[in-house]
Amino acid sequence: MATVKVAITLDSGTLERVDDLVAREVYPNRSRAIQAALEEKLSRMQRRRLASECAKLDPKAEQAMAEEGLGQELDSWPAY
């Protein structure tokens, strides 16, 4: 995937923590450290959104829908 250069502003404490990770060779440079942090944050937000949407489901209604198909004969199912 193509990369794009962007400018960001960080407080000095955060930058020191990023630089410490680079100094300890956890990441090869600041860009990779910040990219990894951003990707992790976006991934967590996406998982949290999925969990939130799943929490809206009615377990009894979902169970009833799942069981609807179980009563049908197997020979009436479509071929795979």
C-alpha positions in Angstrom: 0.0 0.0 0.0 1.3 3.5 -0.8 2.4 5.6 2.0 1.8 9.3 2.4 3.8 11.7 4.5 1.9 13.8 7.1 2.9 16.2 9.8 1.6 15.7 13.3 2.1 17.6 16.5 2.9 15.8 19.7 3.6 17.0 23.2 7.2 16.6 24.3 6.4 13.8 26.8 4.8 11.6 24.1 7.7 12.3 21.7 10.2 11.2 24.4 8.3 8.0 24.9 8.3 7.3 21.2 12.0 8.1 21.0 12.6 5.7 23.9 10.9 2.9 21.9 13.2 3.7 18.9 16.3 3.9 21.1 15.4 0.4 22.5 15.0 -0.8 19.0 11.3 -1.7 19.5 10.7 0.2 16.3 13.2 1.2 13.6 12.1 4.9 13.6 9.5 7.4 14.8 7.3 6.9 11.8 7.0 3.2 12.3 6.3 3.6 16.0 3.5 6.2 15.4 2.1 4.1 12.5 1.9 1.0 14.7 0.2 3.0 17.5 -2.3 4.5 15.1 -3.1 1.1 13.5 -3.6 -0.5 16.9 -5.9 2.3 18.0 -8.0 2.1 14.9 -8.2 -1.7 15.2 -9.4 -1.4 18.8 -12.0 1.2 17.9 -13.3 -1.1 15.1 -13.5 -4.1 17.5 -15.2 -1.9 20.1 -17.8 -0.8 17.5 -18.4 -4.4 16.5 -18.9 -5.4 20.2 -21.2 -2.5 20.7 -23.4 -3.5 17.6 -23.5 -7.1 18.8 -24.7 -5.9 22.2 -27.7 -4.4 20.6 -28.9 -7.8 19.3 -31.7 -9.5 21.1 -30.3 -13.0 22.1 -33.8 -14.6 22.1 -34.6 -13.2 18.6 -31.3 -14.4 17.3 -31.8 -17.8 18.8 -35.3 -18.1 17.2 -33.9 -17.1 13.8 -31.1 -19.7 14.1 -33.5 -22.4 15.1 -35.9 -21.7 12.2 -33.7 -23.4 9.7 -33.0 -26.4 12.0 -36.5 -27.7 11.6 -36.3 -28.0 7.8 -35.4 -31.3 6.2 -31.8 -31.7 5.1 -32.7 -32.7 1.6 -34.4 -29.3 1.0 -31.1 -27.4 1.6 -29.4 -26.1 -1.4 -26.5 -28.0 -2.9 -23.0 -26.5 -2.1 
